[in-house]
Amino acid sequence: MDHATRTFDTPSGAFTAVRDVSFTVAPGRFVSLVGPSGCGKTTLLGMIAGLVPLSEGRVLLGSRPVVGGVPPDIGYLFQRDALLPWKTALQNVALPLTIRGRPAAEARSKAVEWMRRVGLAGFESYYPHQLSGGMRKRVSLATTLIYGPAVLLMDEPFSALDVQTRNMMENELLDLWAETRNTVLFVTHDLEEAIALSDEVIVLTAGPGRIKASYSIPITRPRNVVEIRFREEFTRLYEQIWKDLRDEVQQSYARSTRL
């Protein structure tokens, strides 16, 4: 992302969500974006995915500019489930391959394998409404990963889950990522989650979002997202990053209370 800015026209005038943001994510890295509510995190993901046009700047996927829609090598996991309710879990997982013209037998075979990889073997014929929130999230993850996107964009994917299920999903995500080595850009409000998962954490300012700081997370892998929180180096990183993030959260809160 190179000097990216996004300004929206509103009834009360121009509103800038993101201003002059530049950063690079190396292939195979896991990077998290954190910042206060309204700082433009979701807008940034939309710009990277080609869903939100830039007012200024550019987004490059390798050497190719991202314009006019989601490139085939980007996967996007939304905060809310995007499963089709009239299709079974297996049919949802197979759908991206079917859309891409793969033979039905191949799509089904790969979908069965991905259902197994996300721990849902035996639930292939269930419909989304018959699955728990964590199970639906697993189906969504399999649906996103089945076609092998080089870049995975994740917008607070576990925020609606209870703490125990969330921790399980975070560990499962790390296990899958260790196999696939997608480049991951992960948006979260939870600083602990960001540190536990990531190679790097980028802190955004209160809106309009700009990059305030970037922190390398030199904690060895593999990691367990629960156990890692008790390590001294985790606490030290949390305290360091929170000092930057706290000021932006306080500024954002002060603005909201004046509205």
C-alpha positions as CSV (number, residue, x, y, z in Angstrom):
1,M,0.0,0.0,0.0
2,D,1.5,3.3,-1.2
3,H,0.3,6.7,0.2
4,A,-3.3,5.5,0.2
5,T,-6.1,7.9,1.1
6,R,-9.8,7.4,1.0
7,T,-12.3,10.3,1.3
8,F,-16.0,9.9,1.2
9,D,-18.6,12.5,0.2
10,T,-21.3,12.8,2.9
11,P,-24.3,15.1,3.4
12,S,-22.2,17.1,5.9
13,G,-19.2,17.3,3.6
14,A,-16.1,15.3,2.7
15,F,-15.0,12.7,5.3
16,T,-11.5,11.2,5.2
17,A,-11.4,7.7,6.6
18,V,-7.8,6.9,5.8
19,R,-5.0,9.3,5.1
20,D,-1.6,8.7,3.4
21,V,-1.1,5.1,4.6
22,S,2.0,3.2,3.3
23,F,3.2,-0.2,4.4
24,T,4.5,-3.4,2.9
25,V,3.7,-7.0,3.9
26,A,6.3,-9.5,2.8
27,P,5.1,-12.8,1.4
28,G,4.2,-15.4,4.1
29,R,4.0,-12.9,6.9
30,F,1.2,-12.5,9.4
31,V,0.5,-8.8,10.1
32,S,-2.2,-7.3,12.3
33,L,-3.8,-3.9,12.2
34,V,-5.0,-2.4,15.5
35,G,-6.6,0.9,16.3
36,P,-9.6,2.6,17.9
37,S,-13.1,2.3,16.5
38,G,-13.6,4.4,13.4
39,C,-9.9,4.6,12.5
40,G,-10.5,3.0,9.0
41,K,-9.2,-0.5,9.6
42,T,-12.1,-2.1,7.5
43,T,-11.8,0.6,4.9
44,L,-8.1,-0.3,4.5
45,L,-8.9,-3.9,4.0
46,G,-11.6,-2.9,1.4
47,M,-9.0,-0.8,-0.4
48,I,-6.5,-3.7,-0.5
49,A,-9.1,-6.1,-1.7
50,G,-10.2,-3.7,-4.5
51,L,-13.6,-3.3,-3.1
52,V,-13.1,0.4,-2.0
53,P,-11.6,2.7,-4.6
54,L,-8.7,4.9,-3.5
55,S,-9.0,8.7,-3.6
56,E,-5.2,8.9,-3.7
57,G,-2.3,6.4,-3.8
58,R,-2.2,2.8,-4.9
59,V,-2.3,-0.8,-3.8
60,L,0.1,-3.3,-5.3
61,L,-0.2,-7.1,-5.2
62,G,3.4,-8.0,-6.0
63,S,4.0,-5.6,-8.9
64,R,0.4,-5.5,-10.0
65,P,-2.0,-2.7,-9.0
66,V,-5.2,-3.7,-7.4
67,V,-8.1,-2.0,-9.1
68,G,-11.8,-2.7,-9.9
69,G,-12.6,-5.8,-7.8
70,V,-11.0,-8.6,-5.8
71,P,-8.1,-10.3,-7.5
72,P,-8.3,-14.1,-7.7
73,D,-5.3,-14.6,-5.4
74,I,-6.9,-12.6,-2.5
75,G,-9.2,-14.2,0.0
76,Y,-11.4,-12.2,2.3
77,L,-12.9,-13.5,5.6
78,F,-15.5,-11.1,6.9
79,Q,-16.6,-10.4,10.4
80,R,-20.0,-11.9,9.7
81,D,-20.6,-15.2,8.1
82,A,-21.0,-15.0,4.4
83,L,-22.3,-18.6,4.0
84,L,-25.3,-19.3,1.7
85,P,-28.0,-20.6,4.0
86,W,-29.7,-22.8,1.3
87,K,-26.4,-24.8,0.7
88,T,-24.9,-27.4,3.0
89,A,-21.5,-26.8,4.7
90,L,-19.8,-29.0,2.0
91,Q,-21.5,-27.2,-0.8
92,N,-20.5,-23.8,0.6
93,V,-16.9,-24.9,0.9
94,A,-16.9,-26.3,-2.7
95,L,-18.5,-23.2,-4.2
96,P,-15.3,-21.2,-4.8
97,L,-13.9,-24.0,-6.9
98,T,-17.2,-24.5,-8.7
99,I,-17.3,-20.8,-9.6
100,R,-13.7,-21.1,-10.9
101,G,-14.8,-23.9,-13.3
102,R,-13.3,-26.9,-11.5
103,P,-15.0,-30.2,-12.2
104,A,-17.7,-31.0,-9.7
105,A,-16.0,-34.2,-8.5
106,E,-12.7,-32.3,-7.9
107,A,-14.5,-29.5,-6.1
108,R,-16.3,-32.0,-3.8
109,S,-13.2,-34.0,-3.1
110,K,-11.3,-30.9,-2.1
111,A,-14.2,-29.6,0.0
112,V,-14.3,-32.9,1.9
113,E,-10.6,-32.6,2.6
114,W,-10.9,-29.0,3.8
115,M,-13.9,-29.9,6.0
116,R,-11.6,-32.5,7.7
117,R,-8.7,-30.0,8.0
118,V,-10.9,-27.5,9.9
119,G,-12.2,-30.2,12.2
120,L,-15.7,-30.7,10.7
121,A,-15.6,-34.2,9.2
122,G,-19.1,-35.6,9.7
123,F,-20.8,-32.3,9.3
124,E,-20.7,-32.0,5.5
125,S,-24.5,-32.3,5.1
126,Y,-25.4,-29.8,7.8
127,Y,-26.8,-26.4,6.8
128,P,-25.4,-23.2,8.4
129,H,-28.3,-22.7,10.8
130,Q,-27.6,-26.2,12.2
131,L,-24.0,-25.2,13.1
132,S,-22.7,-23.3,16.1
133,G,-21.0,-19.9,15.6
134,G,-17.5,-21.5,15.8
135,M,-18.4,-24.2,13.4
136,R,-19.8,-21.7,10.9
137,K,-16.5,-19.8,11.2
138,R,-14.6,-22.9,10.4
139,V,-16.7,-23.4,7.3
140,S,-16.0,-19.8,6.3
141,L,-12.3,-20.3,6.8
142,A,-12.3,-23.5,4.7
143,T,-14.4,-21.7,2.0
144,T,-11.7,-19.0,1.9
145,L,-8.7,-21.2,1.9
146,I,-9.8,-24.0,-0.5
147,Y,-8.7,-22.1,-3.6
148,G,-5.3,-21.3,-2.2
149,P,-5.3,-17.4,-2.1
150,A,-1.8,-16.0,-1.8
151,V,-3.1,-13.2,0.4
152,L,-5.7,-13.6,3.2
153,L,-7.6,-10.6,4.5
154,M,-9.4,-11.1,7.8
155,D,-11.7,-8.5,9.3
156,E,-12.2,-9.3,13.0
157,P,-13.2,-12.8,12.1
158,F,-13.5,-14.1,15.7
159,S,-15.0,-11.1,17.5
160,A,-18.5,-12.6,17.8
161,L,-17.3,-15.9,19.4
162,D,-17.1,-16.7,23.1
163,V,-13.6,-16.5,24.6
164,Q,-13.0,-20.3,24.7
165,T,-14.1,-20.8,21.1
166,R,-12.2,-17.8,20.0
167,N,-8.9,-19.1,21.5
168,M,-9.5,-22.5,19.8
169,M,-10.1,-20.8,16.4
170,E,-7.0,-18.6,16.8
171,N,-4.9,-21.7,17.4
172,E,-6.5,-23.5,14.5
173,L,-5.8,-20.6,12.3
174,L,-2.1,-20.6,13.2
175,D,-2.0,-24.4,12.5
176,L,-3.5,-23.9,9.1
177,W,-1.3,-20.9,8.3
178,A,1.8,-22.9,9.2
179,E,0.8,-25.3,6.4
180,T,-0.4,-22.8,3.8
181,R,1.9,-19.8,4.6
182,N,-0.6,-17.3,3.1
183,T,0.3,-13.7,3.5
184,V,-2.2,-12.6,6.2
185,L,-3.5,-9.1,7.0
186,F,-5.6,-9.4,10.2
187,V,-7.8,-6.6,11.6
188,T,-8.7,-6.8,15.3
189,H,-9.6,-4.5,18.2
190,D,-7.9,-7.0,20.6
191,L,-4.2,-6.2,21.2
192,E,-3.6,-9.5,22.9
193,E,-5.0,-11.3,19.9
194,A,-2.8,-9.3,17.5
195,I,0.4,-10.0,19.5
196,A,-0.4,-13.7,19.9
197,L,-1.0,-14.3,16.2
198,S,1.3,-11.9,14.4
199,D,4.8,-11.4,13.1
200,E,4.1,-7.6,13.1
201,V,1.5,-5.3,14.6
202,I,0.7,-2.0,13.0
203,V,-0.9,0.7,15.2
204,L,-3.3,3.1,13.5
205,T,-4.2,6.6,14.8
206,A,-7.7,7.8,15.6
207,G,-9.6,8.7,12.4
208,P,-8.6,9.6,9.8
209,G,-6.4,6.5,10.1
210,R,-2.7,6.9,9.7
211,I,0.2,4.6,10.7
212,K,1.4,5.7,14.1
213,A,3.9,2.8,14.8
214,S,4.9,-0.7,13.7
215,Y,6.1,-3.4,16.0
216,S,7.9,-6.6,15.2
217,I,6.8,-9.6,17.3
218,P,9.9,-11.7,17.9
219,I,8.2,-14.5,19.8
220,T,9.1,-17.9,18.6
221,R,6.7,-20.2,16.8
222,P,4.8,-22.5,17.1
223,R,2.6,-20.6,19.6
224,N,-0.3,-21.4,21.8
225,V,-2.4,-18.2,22.0
226,V,-3.4,-18.9,25.6
227,E,-0.1,-20.0,27.0
228,I,1.8,-17.2,25.3
229,R,0.0,-14.6,27.3
230,F,1.8,-15.7,30.4
231,R,5.3,-15.1,29.0
232,E,7.4,-12.2,30.1
233,E,8.2,-11.1,26.5
234,F,4.5,-11.0,25.7
235,T,3.7,-8.7,28.7
236,R,6.6,-6.5,27.7
237,L,5.4,-6.1,24.1
238,Y,1.8,-5.5,25.3
239,E,2.8,-2.7,27.6
240,Q,5.0,-1.1,24.9
241,I,2.3,-1.2,22.1
242,W,-0.5,-0.3,24.5
243,K,1.2,3.0,25.3
244,D,0.8,4.0,21.6
245,L,-2.7,2.5,21.2
246,R,-4.1,3.9,24.5
247,D,-3.5,7.5,23.4
248,E,-5.4,6.9,20.1
249,V,-8.3,5.1,21.9
250,Q,-8.6,8.0,24.4
251,Q,-8.6,10.6,21.6
252,S,-11.3,8.6,19.7
253,Y,-13.4,8.3,22.8
254,A,-13.1,12.0,23.5
255,R,-14.3,12.8,20.0
256,S,-17.3,10.5,20.3
257,T,-18.4,12.0,23.6
258,R,-18.4,15.5,22.0
259,L,-20.8,14.4,19.2
